[in-house]
Amino acid sequence: MNPILSKNVFFVKEHVGMFKASNNYDIFNPETNSLMMTCREPNLGFFTKMFRFTDYKRMTPFHIVISDDQGKKILSIKRGVTIFRSDVEVFDENDKRIGVFKQKFFSFGGKFELHDNQDKHLCTLQGKWTGWDFKFLQHGKEIATVSKKWAGIGKELFTSADNYVINIHETVPAEDVLRPLIVSAVMCIDMVFKE
């Protein structure tokens, strides 16, 4: 696992774009404002691009690659075409699946169950019905949060860009498989619930 993922706080900034098909994000160290990782959709197909501008946007597949500031792949996040619920897979730098987010039906605010590669339940990602705060719960205890950081009225009204803060509690060990899944969660939240 890349040592960048052992940090506890990340600031995720979605790229601004009025007519954009792909979703691109930058992840910063909030203490130093330095770029740590980039998240890109490098191979967006023609039909996916077309459907991203319709009401079917939430159903389109995505493949986001998270790289360090030198361009070396750290993680990738994939989902196929979906109709009712999303299962989003997370892969390491060697394209080995490390976990999956399984969306729950009929949850207020959004909910995913996180499973490891052997389908063992790790934790739950639960959103508030107001829609902007998510928390990771393991055995009923909060281990991490994702919250939306407001970007300003002009940016919010005219673009679909969002900013998020990931805060991982120190109780999650530095090498725990949950860390890459928690960092990947922002893209899942944004692509599945917020777009």
C-alpha positions in Angstrom: 0.0 0.0 0.0 1.3 3.5 -0.9 2.4 5.4 2.2 0.3 8.4 1.1 -2.7 6.5 2.2 -1.5 6.4 5.8 -2.4 10.1 6.3 -5.5 10.9 8.3 -6.8 14.0 6.5 -7.3 14.6 2.8 -8.9 17.5 0.9 -10.6 16.4 -2.4 -11.3 19.1 -5.0 -13.4 18.3 -8.0 -12.4 20.1 -11.2 -14.7 22.8 -12.2 -16.5 22.4 -15.6 -19.8 23.5 -16.9 -20.0 21.0 -19.8 -17.8 18.2 -18.7 -18.3 14.5 -19.3 -15.4 13.1 -17.3 -15.0 13.6 -13.6 -11.5 14.7 -12.4 -10.4 15.4 -8.9 -7.2 16.5 -7.1 -6.4 15.4 -3.6 -4.4 17.8 -1.4 -2.7 17.7 2.0 -4.8 20.3 3.8 -1.9 21.1 6.2 0.5 22.1 3.4 -1.9 22.7 0.5 0.4 20.5 -1.6 -1.0 18.1 -4.3 -0.8 14.5 -3.1 -2.9 12.6 -5.7 -4.9 13.1 -8.9 -8.0 11.2 -9.9 -8.8 10.9 -13.6 -11.1 9.1 -16.0 -8.6 8.5 -18.7 -10.5 6.2 -21.1 -14.0 7.6 -21.3 -15.9 6.0 -24.3 -17.9 7.9 -26.8 -21.3 6.6 -25.7 -20.5 7.1 -22.0 -19.6 10.7 -22.8 -22.9 11.2 -24.6 -25.0 9.7 -21.8 -23.2 11.9 -19.2 -25.1 14.9 -20.6 -28.5 13.2 -20.2 -30.8 12.1 -17.3 -29.1 8.7 -17.5 -25.8 10.1 -16.1 -26.1 8.2 -12.8 -26.4 4.9 -14.7 -23.2 5.3 -16.8 -20.1 3.3 -16.0 -16.9 4.9 -14.7 -13.3 3.9 -14.3 -11.3 6.4 -12.2 -7.5 6.1 -11.7 -5.9 7.6 -8.6 -2.2 8.4 -9.1 0.4 10.1 -6.9 1.8 13.5 -7.8 4.4 11.8 -10.1 1.7 10.0 -12.1 2.2 6.5 -10.6 -1.1 4.6 -10.2 -2.1 4.0 -6.5 -5.8 2.9 -6.9 -8.5 2.5 -9.5 -12.3 2.5 -9.0 -14.7 0.8 -11.4 -18.4 0.5 -11.9 -20.2 -0.9 -14.9 -23.6 0.2 -16.2 -26.2 0.3 -13.4 -29.9 0.7 -13.2 -31.1 0.3 -9.6 -28.0 0.0 -7.4 -24.3 0.3 -7.7 -21.5 -2.1 -6.8 -18.2 -0.2 -7.1 -15.0 -2.1 -7.1 -11.6 -0.8 -5.9 -8.3 -2.1 -7.2 -4.7 -1.6 -6.0 -1.8 -0.4 -8.1 -1.4 -3.9 -9.6 -5.1 -4.1 -10.6 -5.8 -6.6 -7.8 -9.3 -6.1 -6.4 -9.1 -5.0 -2.7 -12.7 -4.3 -2.0 -16.2 -3.4 -3.1 -18.8 -0.9 -2.1 -22.3 -2.4 -2.2 -25.1 0.2 -2.4 -28.1 -0.5 -0.2 -31.6 0.0 -1.5 -33.9 2.6 0.0 -31.5 4.3 2.4 -32.1 7.9 3.4 -29.0 9.9 2.4 -27.2 7.0 0.8 -25.6 3.9 2.2 -22.8 1.5 1.1 -21.6 -1.7 2.7 -17.9 -2.1 2.3 -16.5 -5.6 1.7 -13.0 -6.9 1.2 -11.9 -9.1 -1.7 -13.3 -12.2 0.0 -16.7 -10.5 0.5 -16.2 -10.1 4.2 -18.1 -7.1 5.6 -15.6 -4.4 6.8 -17.8 -1.4 7.6 -20.7 0.7 6.5 -20.7 4.1 4.8 -23.8 5.9 5.9 -25.0 9.4 4.7 -27.3 11.8 6.4 -30.6 12.4 4.7 -29.6 16.1 4.3 -27.0 14.6 1.9 -23.6 16.2 2.6 -22.1 14.3 5.5 -21.1 10.6 5.4 -19.5 8.5 8.2 -17.9 5.1 8.2 -19.2 2.8 11.0 -17.4 -0.3 12.1 -19.2 -2.3 14.9 -21.3 0.8 15.6 -18.2 3.1 16.1 -17.3 5.9 13.8 -13.8 5.4 12.1 -13.9 8.1 9.4 -15.9 10.9 7.9 -16.4 12.5 4.6 -17.9 16.0 4.6 -18.6 18.5 1.8 -16.7 21.7 2.0 -18.7 24.6 0.5 -16.9 26.2 -2.5 -18.9 29.4 -2.8 -22.3 30.4 -4.2 -21.1 31.1 -7.8 -19.2 27.8 -8.1 -22.1 25.8 -6.6 -24.8 27.4 -8.8 -23.1 27.1 -12.2 -21.0 24.0 -12.0 -21.3 20.5 -10.6 -17.9 20.7 -8.8 -17.8 19.7 -5.2 -15.0 19.7 -2.5 -14.8 17.1 0.2 -12.7 16.6 3.3 -11.8 13.0 4.4 -11.0 12.5 8.0 -9.7 9.0 9.0 -9.5 8.4 12.8 -6.2 7.4 14.2 -7.7 4.2 15.4 -7.5 2.9 11.8 -4.0 1.3 11.4 -1.6 2.8 8.8 -1.6 -0.4 6.7 -5.3 -1.3 7.1 -7.1 -2.2 3.8 -9.8 0.2 4.9 -7.6 3.3 4.2 -7.6 2.9 0.4 -11.3 2.1 0.5 -12.1 5.2 2.6 -10.1 7.5 0.1 -11.9 5.8 -2.8 -15.3 6.5 -1.1 -15.3 10.2 -2.1 -15.4 9.2 -5.8 -18.2 6.7 -5.1 -20.2 9.3 -3.2 -19.8 11.9 -5.8 -20.4 9.6 -8.8 -23.3 7.6 -7.4 -25.2 10.0 -5.1 -24.2 13.6 -6.0 -24.0 13.8 -9.8 
